[in-house]
């Protein structure tokens, strides 16, 4: 996997890392200012032409390692109920934490602990 990492800290105390994989996959990991022990994974995306080849799993593993390097003890992410991604994240050790509504949409918040 061709990996490029860009780190950015902003004025609110948030630290974000973007991981790209050969231009075909993307994920962002952020440690929030309100709780530095929890990282949030945003927008894990694998181009349709590269799916079902393990790239998403490799990218998720890299994001989890980066969250650990950033000092997080847990990782959260949001996913739409009924999405195939729910089962995929469960397969990778995430569990349901809670349901939330944001901008009129219902989301499942999944969580896992870093190792």
Residue frames as a rotation matrix with the C-alpha (Angstrom) as fourth column:
UNK 1
0.585 0.811 0.000 0.00
0.811 -0.585 0.000 0.00
0.000 0.000 -1.000 0.00
UNK 2
-0.454 -0.638 0.622 1.32
0.619 -0.728 -0.295 3.40
0.641 0.252 0.725 -0.98
UNK 3
0.423 0.625 -0.656 0.69
0.903 -0.226 0.366 5.52
0.081 -0.747 -0.660 2.12
UNK 4
-0.511 -0.471 0.719 0.95
0.323 -0.880 -0.348 9.27
0.796 0.054 0.602 2.49
UNK 5
0.144 0.535 -0.832 0.20
0.987 -0.019 0.159 10.76
0.069 -0.844 -0.531 5.89
UNK 6
-0.406 -0.175 0.897 -0.58
0.173 -0.978 -0.112 14.42
0.897 0.109 0.427 6.48
UNK 7
-0.150 0.315 -0.937 -0.96
0.986 0.111 -0.121 15.65
0.066 -0.943 -0.327 10.05
UNK 8
-0.399 0.090 0.913 -2.56
0.123 -0.981 0.150 18.91
0.909 0.172 0.380 11.03
UNK 9
-0.376 0.320 -0.870 -3.28
0.917 -0.011 -0.400 20.47
-0.137 -0.947 -0.289 14.40
UNK 10
-0.104 0.395 0.913 -5.66
0.479 -0.784 0.394 23.40
0.871 0.478 -0.108 14.48
UNK 11
-0.599 -0.186 0.779 -6.42
-0.359 -0.807 -0.469 26.20
0.716 -0.561 0.416 16.91
UNK 12
0.392 0.833 0.391 -9.14
-0.784 0.080 0.616 24.18
0.482 -0.548 0.684 18.67
UNK 13
-0.157 -0.550 0.820 -6.68
-0.882 0.452 0.134 21.52
-0.444 -0.703 -0.556 19.77
UNK 14
0.809 0.461 0.365 -7.84
-0.238 0.824 -0.514 18.95
-0.538 0.329 0.776 17.25
UNK 15
-0.400 -0.903 -0.158 -5.28
-0.645 0.154 0.748 16.81
-0.651 0.401 -0.644 15.50
UNK 16
0.741 0.670 0.054 -6.15
-0.393 0.497 -0.773 15.17
-0.545 0.552 0.632 12.21
UNK 17
-0.523 -0.837 0.158 -4.29
-0.351 0.380 0.856 12.66
-0.777 0.392 -0.493 10.07
UNK 18
0.605 0.642 -0.471 -5.22
-0.703 0.152 -0.695 11.86
-0.374 0.751 0.543 6.50
UNK 19
-0.381 -0.676 0.631 -4.11
-0.201 0.727 0.657 8.54
-0.902 0.124 -0.413 5.03
UNK 20
0.460 0.445 -0.768 -4.24
-0.845 -0.045 -0.532 7.93
-0.272 0.894 0.355 1.29
UNK 21
-0.032 -0.437 0.899 -3.63
-0.012 0.899 0.437 4.59
-0.999 0.004 -0.034 -0.37
UNK 22
-0.689 -0.436 0.579 -2.42
0.496 0.300 0.815 4.84
-0.529 0.848 0.009 -3.95
UNK 23
-0.877 0.380 -0.294 -5.14
-0.475 -0.778 0.412 7.32
-0.072 0.501 0.862 -4.84
UNK 24
-0.494 0.698 -0.518 -7.78
-0.087 0.553 0.829 4.60
0.865 0.454 -0.213 -4.50
UNK 25
0.276 0.570 -0.774 -8.62
0.773 0.346 0.531 4.87
0.571 -0.745 -0.345 -0.80
UNK 26
-0.402 -0.277 0.873 -8.85
-0.167 -0.915 -0.368 7.53
0.900 -0.294 0.321 1.87
UNK 27
0.381 0.561 -0.735 -9.44
0.775 0.239 0.584 7.81
0.504 -0.793 -0.344 5.61
UNK 28
-0.166 -0.404 0.900 -9.17
-0.277 -0.857 -0.436 10.62
0.947 -0.321 0.030 8.14
UNK 29
0.110 0.097 -0.989 -8.50
0.871 0.470 0.143 10.11
0.479 -0.877 -0.032 11.84
UNK 30
-0.059 -0.073 0.996 -9.16
-0.197 -0.977 -0.083 12.98
0.979 -0.201 0.043 14.25
UNK 31
-0.427 -0.024 -0.904 -8.54
0.873 0.252 -0.419 13.31
0.237 -0.968 -0.086 17.96
UNK 32
0.344 0.720 0.603 -11.12
0.489 -0.685 0.539 15.76
0.801 0.110 -0.588 19.26
UNK 33
-0.486 -0.537 0.690 -10.38
-0.205 -0.697 -0.687 18.62
0.850 -0.475 0.229 21.60
UNK 34
0.243 0.681 0.691 -13.13
-0.848 -0.196 0.492 17.59
0.471 -0.705 0.530 24.03
UNK 35
0.775 -0.007 0.631 -11.77
-0.387 0.786 0.483 14.09
-0.499 -0.619 0.607 24.66
UNK 36
0.137 -0.845 -0.516 -8.18
-0.990 -0.107 -0.089 13.34
0.020 0.524 -0.852 23.68
UNK 37
-0.502 -0.304 0.810 -8.62
-0.460 0.887 0.048 9.65
-0.732 -0.348 -0.585 24.60
UNK 38
0.229 0.695 0.682 -11.06
0.383 0.580 -0.719 9.09
-0.895 0.426 -0.133 21.73
UNK 39
-0.839 -0.432 -0.332 -10.20
-0.179 -0.357 0.917 9.22
-0.515 0.828 0.222 18.03
UNK 40
0.329 0.944 0.002 -12.85
-0.191 0.068 -0.979 9.54
-0.925 0.322 0.203 15.35
UNK 41
-0.716 -0.452 0.533 -12.54
0.403 0.357 0.843 7.87
-0.571 0.818 -0.073 11.97
UNK 42
0.152 0.716 -0.681 -14.11
-0.359 -0.602 -0.713 9.91
-0.921 0.353 0.166 9.17
UNK 43
0.647 0.257 -0.718 -14.86
-0.693 -0.193 -0.694 8.98
-0.317 0.947 0.053 5.60
UNK 44
-0.415 -0.705 0.574 -13.14
-0.243 0.694 0.677 5.66
-0.877 0.142 -0.460 5.09
UNK 45
0.649 0.617 -0.445 -13.59
-0.528 -0.055 -0.847 5.38
-0.547 0.785 0.290 1.34
UNK 46
-0.475 -0.710 0.521 -12.30
0.065 0.562 0.825 2.79
-0.878 0.426 -0.220 -1.13
UNK 47
-0.416 0.278 -0.866 -12.86
-0.871 -0.394 0.292 3.39
-0.260 0.876 0.406 -4.83
UNK 48
0.541 0.800 0.258 -15.42
-0.675 0.597 -0.433 0.95
-0.501 0.060 0.863 -6.21
UNK 49
0.663 -0.317 -0.678 -12.88
-0.510 0.473 -0.719 -0.57
0.549 0.822 0.151 -8.62
UNK 50
-0.404 -0.912 -0.065 -10.63
-0.476 0.270 -0.837 -1.56
0.781 -0.308 -0.543 -5.68
UNK 51
0.084 0.518 0.851 -13.22
-0.995 0.083 0.047 -3.00
-0.047 -0.851 0.523 -3.30
UNK 52
0.902 0.351 0.250 -13.23
-0.389 0.914 0.119 -6.59
-0.187 -0.205 0.961 -2.02
UNK 53
0.551 -0.792 -0.263 -9.43
0.138 0.397 -0.908 -6.85
0.823 0.464 0.328 -2.27
UNK 54
0.370 -0.368 -0.853 -8.52
0.915 0.306 0.264 -6.06
0.163 -0.878 0.450 1.34
UNK 55
-0.450 -0.585 0.675 -7.58
0.489 -0.794 -0.361 -2.43
0.747 0.168 0.643 0.81
UNK 56
0.317 0.660 0.682 -10.29
-0.310 -0.607 0.732 -1.18
0.897 -0.443 0.012 3.18
UNK 57
0.913 -0.021 -0.408 -9.07
0.354 0.539 0.764 -3.51
0.204 -0.842 0.500 5.92
UNK 58
-0.054 -0.998 -0.034 -5.48
0.960 -0.043 -0.277 -2.36
0.275 -0.048 0.960 5.42
UNK 59
-0.361 -0.022 0.932 -6.59
0.119 -0.993 0.023 1.26
0.925 0.120 0.361 5.52
UNK 60
0.707 0.664 0.242 -8.68
-0.213 -0.127 0.969 0.70
0.674 -0.737 0.051 8.67
UNK 61
0.655 -0.540 -0.529 -5.70
0.750 0.553 0.363 -0.99
0.097 -0.634 0.767 10.34
UNK 62
-0.405 -0.814 0.416 -3.47
0.741 -0.559 -0.373 1.97
0.536 0.158 0.829 9.44
UNK 63
-0.003 0.501 0.865 -6.06
-0.213 -0.846 0.489 4.38
0.977 -0.183 0.109 10.82
UNK 64
0.910 0.347 -0.225 -6.27
0.104 0.335 0.937 2.38
0.401 -0.876 0.269 14.06
UNK 65
0.182 -0.927 -0.327 -2.46
0.973 0.218 -0.077 2.41
0.143 -0.304 0.942 14.41
UNK 66
-0.487 -0.338 0.805 -2.44
0.360 -0.918 -0.168 6.15
0.796 0.208 0.568 13.81
UNK 67
0.505 0.737 0.450 -5.14
-0.220 -0.394 0.892 6.64
0.835 -0.550 -0.037 16.47
UNK 68
0.783 -0.305 -0.543 -2.95
0.616 0.502 0.607 4.75
0.087 -0.810 0.581 18.94
UNK 69
-0.257 -0.947 0.193 0.05
0.916 -0.303 -0.264 6.90
0.308 0.109 0.945 17.97
UNK 70
-0.282 0.260 0.923 -2.09
-0.004 -0.963 0.270 9.97
0.959 0.072 0.273 18.61
UNK 71
-0.934 -0.215 0.284 -2.76
-0.278 -0.060 -0.959 8.71
0.223 -0.975 -0.004 22.16
UNK 72
-0.051 0.997 0.062 -6.35
-0.922 -0.071 0.380 7.52
0.384 -0.038 0.923 21.75
UNK 73
-0.793 -0.114 0.599 -7.64
-0.436 0.792 -0.427 4.62
-0.426 -0.600 -0.678 23.84
UNK 74
-0.114 0.823 0.556 -10.83
0.472 0.537 -0.699 4.23
-0.874 0.182 -0.450 21.80
UNK 75
-0.987 -0.125 -0.105 -12.01
-0.042 -0.427 0.903 4.88
-0.158 0.896 0.416 18.25
UNK 76
-0.092 0.996 -0.001 -15.50
0.198 0.017 -0.980 6.01
-0.976 -0.090 -0.199 17.25
UNK 77
-0.996 -0.060 -0.066 -17.14
-0.045 -0.295 0.954 6.31
-0.077 0.954 0.291 13.86
UNK 78
-0.192 0.979 -0.072 -20.64
-0.430 -0.150 -0.890 6.94
-0.882 -0.140 0.450 12.55
UNK 79
-0.999 -0.033 0.006 -22.44
-0.011 0.482 0.876 4.88
-0.032 0.876 -0.482 9.95
UNK 80
-0.370 0.923 -0.108 -25.97
-0.902 -0.329 0.279 4.90
0.222 0.201 0.954 8.55
UNK 81
-0.247 0.370 0.896 -28.26
-0.442 0.780 -0.444 2.18
-0.862 -0.506 -0.029 9.93
UNK 82
0.722 0.593 0.357 -28.83
-0.033 0.545 -0.838 -0.54
-0.691 0.593 0.413 7.34
UNK 83
0.505 -0.630 -0.590 -25.55
-0.858 -0.290 -0.424 0.17
0.096 0.720 -0.687 5.51
UNK 84
0.820 -0.288 -0.494 -23.44
0.151 0.942 -0.299 -2.86
0.552 0.171 0.816 4.61
UNK 85
-0.099 -0.922 0.373 -20.62
-0.239 -0.342 -0.909 -1.03
0.966 -0.179 -0.186 6.42
UNK 86
0.384 0.288 0.877 -22.21
-0.908 -0.059 0.416 -1.79
0.171 -0.956 0.239 9.81
UNK 87
0.989 0.028 0.147 -21.49
-0.053 0.985 0.167 -5.52
-0.140 -0.173 0.975 9.42
UNK 88
0.507 -0.859 0.074 -18.05
0.325 0.112 -0.939 -4.79
0.798 0.500 0.336 7.99
UNK 89
-0.094 -0.523 0.847 -17.09
-0.635 -0.624 -0.456 -2.71
0.767 -0.581 -0.273 11.02
UNK 90
0.681 0.358 0.639 -18.56
-0.722 0.475 0.503 -5.34
-0.124 -0.804 0.582 13.39
UNK 91
0.920 -0.366 -0.139 -16.32
0.286 0.871 -0.401 -7.90
0.268 0.329 0.906 11.65
UNK 92
0.055 -0.954 0.294 -13.36
0.303 -0.264 -0.916 -5.64
0.951 0.140 0.275 12.44
UNK 93
-0.497 -0.336 -0.800 -14.09
0.780 0.230 -0.581 -5.44
0.380 -0.913 0.148 16.17
UNK 94
-0.860 0.270 0.433 -16.39
-0.345 -0.933 -0.103 -2.43
0.376 -0.238 0.896 16.44
UNK 95
-0.569 0.741 -0.356 -19.52
0.823 0.517 -0.236 -2.57
0.009 -0.427 -0.904 18.59
UNK 96
0.103 0.711 0.695 -22.62
0.478 -0.648 0.593 -0.40
0.873 0.271 -0.406 18.77
UNK 97
-0.864 -0.407 -0.297 -22.13
0.468 -0.430 -0.772 2.46
0.187 -0.806 0.562 21.22
UNK 98
-0.355 0.780 -0.516 -25.26
0.264 -0.446 -0.855 4.54
-0.897 -0.440 -0.048 20.62
UNK 99
-0.008 0.434 0.901 -27.65
0.992 -0.107 0.060 6.04
0.122 0.895 -0.430 18.06
UNK 100
-0.489 -0.143 -0.860 -27.49
0.344 -0.938 -0.040 9.74
-0.801 -0.316 0.508 17.22
UNK 101
0.538 0.607 0.585 -29.39
0.825 -0.234 -0.515 12.14
-0.176 0.759 -0.626 15.04
UNK 102
-0.363 -0.678 -0.639 -27.49
0.337 -0.735 0.589 14.79
-0.869 -0.001 0.495 13.12
UNK 103
-0.778 0.098 -0.621 -28.95
-0.515 -0.665 0.541 17.19
-0.360 0.740 0.568 10.54
UNK 104
0.160 0.979 -0.128 -32.16
-0.938 0.110 -0.327 15.16
-0.306 0.172 0.936 10.47
UNK 105
0.244 -0.151 -0.958 -30.37
-0.543 0.797 -0.264 11.86
0.804 0.584 0.112 9.76
UNK 106
0.870 0.087 0.486 -30.08
-0.455 0.520 0.723 8.84
-0.190 -0.850 0.491 12.05
UNK 107
0.149 -0.888 -0.436 -26.60
-0.638 0.251 -0.728 7.38
0.756 0.387 -0.529 12.61
UNK 108
0.938 -0.073 -0.339 -25.13
0.284 0.723 0.630 4.48
0.199 -0.687 0.699 14.54
UNK 109
0.395 -0.862 0.318 -22.01
-0.867 -0.464 -0.182 5.33
0.305 -0.203 -0.931 16.51
UNK 110
0.861 -0.216 -0.460 -19.66
0.228 0.973 -0.032 2.36
0.455 -0.078 0.887 16.61
UNK 111
0.547 -0.682 0.485 -16.67
-0.833 -0.499 0.239 2.05
0.079 -0.535 -0.841 18.91
UNK 112
0.732 -0.426 -0.532 -13.63
0.378 0.903 -0.202 -0.12
0.566 -0.053 0.822 19.45
UNK 113
0.842 -0.533 -0.082 -10.72
-0.132 -0.352 0.926 0.04
-0.522 -0.769 -0.367 21.87
UNK 114
0.488 -0.782 -0.388 -7.15
-0.682 -0.064 -0.729 0.51
0.545 0.620 -0.564 20.65
UNK 115
0.928 -0.157 -0.339 -4.71
0.279 0.894 0.351 -2.21
0.248 -0.420 0.873 21.58
